[in-house]
Structures are given as structure tokens and as C-alpha cells.
Amino acid sequence: MKMAGSVDIAFDGSEKAPIHGHVVVGTTPTALAPTGLAKDRITRGVLIRAPGNTDDQPNTAVVYVGAANVSPDYNPATGGIPLPPRCTITLPCRNPSLVFVVAKSGTQDVAWAAI
């Protein structure tokens, strides 16, 4: 499904249900999505968003995106991609359970959708 100025969201063959979710993130790396998703339905990647000040429950700290050993800093070996509140990133990844997120502080929220 595509609308002018919008992002495609992956749907199943019957175009009924998008693949998406939220994950609560703390200061320990957490998988973005559960394992066992229908990876064949994810064609271009995963859109990841940190809620901002215009959302009902905005994040208050930066979330970092990376591999299972991601750290909430700029460490050359483990530091993740910073995702401040109200920002998005798209990763060309067909398996969102291999993407991990970690918060710099507190408990934050991360939304994601397959594209």
C-alpha cells in the first residue's frame, strides 16, 4: 500500500495485517522484535522511530540502535546509532529480531514497522 508522501508498510499476502510493533527499552540491549516473524514479507527493511514531544508518551533520552552488543555511547566497537526522541531511521534489514536497541537512561519506547 502506498500513498503520496508516505512510506510503504509490509503487509501479508492478503494485505490485512502490517508487521509492526513497540518495544520498551532500558539500559540493557533489547531485541527490536520477537524471533519468528515472516521475514519473507519484509522486502526493504525496517523503519524505527523514537517517540518525541508530540507523542502521547515521548521519550526523554536517546536510544541507540545496533547489534546484540550495542552500547549507549560512541564506543568504536559497540556504540550504536543514536536515535534521539522524535527521530527515525530505516535499516535495510529483513530480520528485525537481529536489531537491538538500548537507552542512554531510564525506560524509553521504540516503534518499528517493516517496509
C-alpha positions in Angstrom: 0.0 0.0 0.0 1.4 3.4 -1.0 0.0 6.9 -0.5 1.6 10.1 -1.8 4.4 11.2 0.5 4.2 8.1 2.7 6.3 5.0 3.4 5.3 1.5 2.2 4.4 -0.8 5.1 4.8 -4.6 4.6 1.6 -6.5 4.5 0.9 -10.2 4.3 -0.3 -11.7 1.0 -3.9 -10.8 1.7 -2.9 -7.2 2.7 -4.6 -7.5 6.1 -2.0 -7.0 8.7 1.1 -4.9 8.8 4.2 -6.1 10.5 5.0 -3.7 13.3 5.4 -3.3 17.0 6.8 -1.4 20.0 9.5 -2.4 22.4 10.2 -1.0 25.9 13.9 -0.2 26.1 16.0 0.1 29.2 19.8 0.3 29.7 20.3 -3.3 28.7 20.3 -4.2 24.9 16.9 -5.5 23.9 15.8 -7.1 20.6 13.7 -4.8 18.5 11.2 -7.6 17.6 10.5 -11.2 18.5 12.0 -14.0 16.6 9.9 -16.0 14.1 8.5 -13.1 12.1 7.6 -13.8 8.5 10.8 -12.5 7.1 9.7 -13.2 3.5 7.1 -10.4 4.0 9.8 -7.8 4.8 11.1 -6.6 1.5 13.1 -3.4 2.0 13.9 -3.1 5.7 12.7 -1.8 9.0 11.6 1.7 9.9 12.5 2.5 13.6 11.1 5.5 15.4 11.7 7.1 18.8 8.5 8.9 20.1 9.0 12.6 20.6 7.4 15.6 22.3 4.3 15.5 20.1 3.5 11.9 21.0 1.3 10.8 24.0 4.3 9.2 25.8 7.5 10.9 24.5 11.0 9.5 25.1 13.2 11.5 27.4 16.6 10.1 26.4 18.5 9.0 23.3 18.1 5.3 22.2 21.0 3.6 20.4 20.4 1.1 17.6 22.9 -1.7 16.7 23.8 -5.4 17.2 23.3 -7.6 20.2 26.3 -5.9 22.0 25.1 -2.4 21.3 26.1 0.2 23.9 24.6 3.6 24.6 27.7 5.6 23.7 30.2 6.3 21.0 32.5 3.4 21.7 34.1 2.5 18.3 33.4 -1.2 18.8 30.0 -1.3 20.3 28.5 2.2 20.2 25.1 2.3 18.5 23.5 4.7 16.1 21.9 7.4 18.2 18.2 7.8 17.8 17.0 10.9 19.7 13.3 11.5 20.6 11.2 12.2 17.5 13.7 10.8 15.1 13.5 7.8 12.7 16.0 5.5 11.0 15.5 2.9 8.3 17.7 -0.1 8.2 17.9 -2.4 5.1 17.4 -5.5 7.3 14.9 -8.3 6.7 15.1 -9.7 10.3 14.2 -7.1 12.9 14.9 -9.6 15.7 18.6 -9.1 14.9 18.4 -5.4 15.6 18.9 -4.3 19.2 18.2 -1.1 21.0 19.4 0.3 24.3 18.6 3.5 26.1 21.1 6.0 27.4 19.0 6.3 30.6 15.6 5.4 32.0 12.9 3.5 30.2 12.1 4.5 26.6 9.9 3.3 23.8 10.8 2.3 20.3 8.2 1.8 17.5 9.0 -0.2 14.4 7.4 -1.2 11.1 8.5 -3.5 8.3 8.8 -1.8 4.9 
